[in-house]
Amino acid sequence: MEPSRADRLGRLRAVLTNQAVSMLLILILMWFLLSLLSPYFFTVGNLSEITLQTAVIGIIAAGETLVILSGGIDLSVGSVFACSGIAGGLIFQATGNLWLTLAITVLTGAALGSFNGLFISWLRVPPFIATLGMLGMARGLALILSRGIPIFGLSKEYLWIGQGKIFDLIPVPTLILLAVFALVFFIARYTRFGRFTYAVGSNAEAAKLSGINLRWVILGTYALSGAFCGVGAMIEAARLATVQPAGGNGYELLAIGAVVIGGTSLFGGEGNVIATLIGALIETTIRNGLNLLGVNAFWQYVVNGAVIIVAVAVDQWRRRL
């Protein structure tokens, strides 16, 4: 039986109001316009550079998505990023062991994230205050451990993580980015932990009465957020061939911006991790396009802030409809 015109319109409306689809259409439109404004935009080299620039922020935003879905927020991701990178860099200087370095980098991030979770779930500190405090503590630890001096001398094997290409075409950071989002999508969609995360963000009291252990869910989301900061730190260190104690400054705003642009509710319980990836690509596309068009770098901050406000306003309008 042929679907009626009303059914077809209903399905079309459902597709267009899907946040991931609407964000993807906006991204495609942006790429089309920028390709008209600059002949250098729609080239293999530039599109590859966009994915490279998206990798670090996108990976951090993946972890931030889980935190915001649970009803929290993580302002410390930039500092956790720097501290985990420094911890790994010091281990590499001491041992030269690449696998140990990578493990310590990720585990340091997970440990710092876990402390956020402990402050929030056990000590009942509000997420904003707990992660704001960790922002200062993790940055201070990064500076203390490194004495404020960048770490150099990374091996070629380490640098391959940030600079290598598969088949001389696909950047390794892009593959890591896709792998992280595939993992987070699987966790959020197909695991009990993912369902519990949505439930806690939607209504924490109802989730608690249903038998969900709020403390462990919150701890898990912040630990994963910290671990992904470590993964991002590993990639950026390999890309730049150095570990900077001042690295990651402002990354928390970019990560939260990608999540918000992707349509995840700041009140928790509603969101799509794939839309977060598209949100990160939109942020990077804006910066890349403005650079190609010769726009002053200071104006990029203004444009990024305006895009976040507009994205939230449009999302609120869409929800009201």
C-alpha positions in Angstrom: 0.0 0.0 0.0 1.4 3.4 -1.1 2.0 5.8 1.8 -0.2 8.8 1.8 1.0 12.4 1.2 0.6 13.2 4.9 2.8 10.1 5.8 5.5 11.2 3.4 5.5 14.7 4.7 5.6 13.4 8.3 8.6 11.3 7.5 10.3 14.2 5.7 9.7 16.4 8.7 11.0 13.8 11.1 14.2 13.6 9.0 14.7 17.3 8.7 14.1 17.9 12.4 16.7 15.3 13.4 19.5 17.3 14.8 22.3 15.3 13.1 20.6 15.6 9.7 20.0 19.4 10.1 23.5 20.0 11.3 24.9 18.0 8.3 22.8 20.0 5.9 24.2 23.2 7.5 27.8 21.9 7.2 27.3 21.0 3.5 25.8 24.5 2.8 28.8 26.1 4.5 31.2 24.0 2.5 29.4 25.0 -0.7 29.5 28.7 0.1 33.1 28.7 1.1 34.1 26.8 -2.1 32.5 29.7 -4.0 34.3 32.3 -1.9 37.7 30.7 -2.0 39.2 28.4 -4.7 41.5 26.9 -2.1 38.7 25.6 0.2 37.4 22.6 -1.6 40.7 20.8 -2.2 41.9 17.5 -0.8 44.7 19.2 1.1 42.4 21.7 2.8 39.6 19.2 3.6 42.3 16.9 5.1 43.5 19.8 7.2 40.0 20.5 8.5 39.7 16.9 9.7 43.1 17.2 11.3 42.1 20.4 13.1 38.9 18.8 14.2 40.5 15.6 15.6 41.6 17.0 19.0 38.6 19.2 19.8 36.3 16.5 18.4 37.7 13.8 20.7 37.4 16.0 23.7 33.9 17.0 22.7 32.9 13.3 22.5 33.7 12.9 26.2 32.0 16.2 27.0 28.9 15.0 25.3 28.6 12.1 27.8 29.0 14.5 30.7 26.4 16.9 29.5 24.0 14.1 28.6 24.2 13.0 32.3 23.2 16.6 33.3 26.7 17.8 34.2 29.4 20.0 32.6 33.2 19.7 32.5 35.1 23.0 32.4 38.4 21.3 33.2 39.0 19.5 29.9 41.6 22.0 28.6 43.7 21.7 31.8 43.2 17.9 32.1 44.4 17.8 28.4 47.6 19.7 29.3 48.3 17.8 32.5 47.8 14.3 31.0 50.1 15.3 28.1 52.8 16.5 30.4 52.6 13.3 32.5 53.0 11.2 29.4 55.8 13.4 28.1 57.8 13.0 31.3 57.4 9.2 31.2 58.7 9.2 27.6 61.7 11.3 28.6 62.4 8.9 31.5 61.8 5.6 29.7 61.5 6.1 26.0 58.8 3.5 26.0 56.0 4.6 23.6 53.3 2.2 24.8 53.9 3.1 28.5 53.8 6.8 27.5 50.4 6.5 25.7 49.0 4.4 28.6 50.1 7.0 31.2 48.7 9.9 29.2 45.3 8.3 28.9 45.2 7.0 32.5 46.2 10.4 33.9 43.3 12.0 32.1 41.0 9.3 33.3 42.3 9.8 36.9 41.8 13.5 36.9 38.3 13.1 35.4 37.5 10.5 38.1 38.4 13.1 40.7 35.8 15.4 39.1 33.3 12.6 39.4 34.2 12.0 43.0 33.8 15.6 43.9 30.4 15.8 42.3 28.9 12.4 43.3 30.4 11.8 46.7 31.1 15.3 48.0 28.0 16.8 46.3 30.0 19.7 44.8 28.0 21.3 41.9 29.6 20.2 38.5 30.3 23.8 37.5 32.3 24.5 40.7 34.0 21.0 40.9 35.3 21.2 37.3 36.2 24.9 37.6 38.4 23.9 40.6 39.9 21.1 38.6 40.6 23.5 35.8 43.0 25.4 38.1 44.5 22.3 39.8 45.2 20.4 36.7 46.8 23.4 35.0 48.9 24.1 38.1 50.0 20.4 38.2 51.0 20.6 34.5 53.2 23.7 35.2 54.7 22.2 38.4 55.6 18.9 36.8 57.1 20.5 33.7 58.5 23.5 35.5 56.8 25.5 32.8 59.1 24.1 30.2 57.8 22.4 27.0 58.9 18.8 26.4 60.7 18.0 23.2 62.5 15.0 21.7 59.5 12.8 20.9 60.4 9.7 18.7 59.4 9.2 15.1 57.0 6.5 16.2 55.2 8.9 18.5 55.1 11.6 15.8 53.5 9.2 13.4 50.3 9.2 15.6 49.8 12.9 14.8 51.5 13.2 11.4 51.2 9.8 9.8 48.9 8.9 7.0 47.4 5.5 6.0 48.0 4.8 2.3 49.6 8.3 2.1 46.0 9.7 2.1 44.1 9.3 5.4 45.6 11.1 8.4 46.0 8.9 11.5 44.3 11.5 13.8 41.2 11.4 11.5 41.0 7.6 12.0 41.4 8.0 15.8 38.7 10.6 15.8 36.3 8.3 13.9 37.2 5.4 16.2 36.5 7.4 19.3 33.1 8.6 18.0 32.2 5.1 17.0 33.0 3.9 20.5 31.0 6.7 22.2 28.1 6.1 19.8 28.1 2.4 20.7 28.3 3.2 24.5 25.5 5.8 24.3 23.2 3.7 22.1 23.8 0.1 22.9 25.0 -0.3 26.5 23.3 -0.1 29.9 25.8 2.6 30.9 24.7 4.7 28.0 21.0 4.3 28.8 21.7 5.1 32.4 23.5 8.2 31.3 20.5 9.5 29.4 18.2 8.5 32.3 20.3 10.4 34.9 20.3 13.5 32.7 16.6 13.3 32.1 15.5 12.9 35.7 18.1 12.0 38.3 15.6 11.4 41.1 13.5 9.0 38.9 16.7 7.2 37.8 17.7 6.7 41.4 14.3 5.4 42.3 14.6 3.0 39.4 17.7 1.4 40.9 20.4 3.2 38.9 23.5 4.0 40.9 23.9 7.7 40.2 27.4 7.9 41.7 28.9 5.3 39.4 27.2 6.7 36.3 28.5 10.2 37.1 32.0 8.9 37.9 32.1 6.9 34.7 31.1 9.9 32.5 33.7 12.2 34.0 36.4 9.4 33.9 35.7 8.9 30.1 35.8 12.6 29.5 39.2 12.8 31.2 40.5 9.7 29.2 39.5 11.3 25.9 41.4 14.4 27.0 44.4 12.2 27.3 43.8 10.8 23.8 43.6 14.3 22.4 46.8 15.4 24.2 48.6 12.4 22.7 47.5 13.5 19.2 48.4 17.1 19.6 51.8 16.3 21.1 52.5 14.1 18.1 51.3 16.8 15.6 53.4 19.6 17.1 56.4 17.4 18.1 56.2 18.9 21.6 54.2 18.8 24.8 53.2 22.2 26.0 52.2 22.8 29.7 50.1 25.8 28.5 48.4 23.6 25.8 44.6 23.2 25.7 44.0 26.8 26.8 40.4 27.6 25.8 39.6 24.0 24.6 36.8 23.7 27.1 34.9 26.4 25.3 35.4 24.8 21.9 34.4 21.4 23.2 31.3 22.7 24.9 30.5 24.7 21.8 30.7 21.6 19.6 28.3 19.8 21.9 25.9 22.7 22.0 26.0 23.3 18.2 25.3 19.5 17.9 22.1 20.1 19.8 22.8 18.2 23.0 20.6 19.8 25.7 22.6 21.6 28.5 19.9 20.3 30.9 20.9 16.7 30.1 19.1 13.7 28.9 18.8 14.6 25.2 21.5 14.6 22.5 23.3 12.8 19.7 27.0 12.2 19.7 27.1 12.1 15.9 25.7 15.6 15.9 28.5 16.6 18.2 31.0 15.4 15.6 29.3 17.5 13.0 29.3 20.5 15.4 33.0 20.1 15.8 33.4 20.1 12.0 31.3 23.2 11.8 33.5 25.0 14.3 36.7 24.0 12.4 35.1 24.9 9.1 34.3 28.4 10.3 37.9 29.0 11.5 39.4 27.5 8.4 37.1 29.5 6.1 37.8 32.8 7.8 41.6 32.1 7.6 41.3 31.5 3.8 39.2 34.6 3.4 41.9 36.7 5.3 39.6 37.6 8.2 41.4 39.0 11.2 42.0 36.2 13.8 40.4 38.3 16.6 37.1 38.3 14.7 37.1 34.5 14.7 36.3 34.6 18.5 33.4 36.9 17.8 32.0 34.6 15.0 32.5 31.4 17.1 30.6 32.9 20.0 27.8 34.2 17.8 27.5 30.8 16.1 27.1 29.1 19.5 24.4 31.6 20.6 22.5 31.2 17.2 22.8 27.4 17.4 21.2 27.3 20.9 18.5 29.8 19.9 17.6 27.7 16.8 17.6 24.5 18.8 15.2 26.1 21.4 12.9 27.2 18.5 13.0 23.7 17.0 12.1 22.2 20.4 9.2 24.5 20.8 7.9 23.5 17.4 
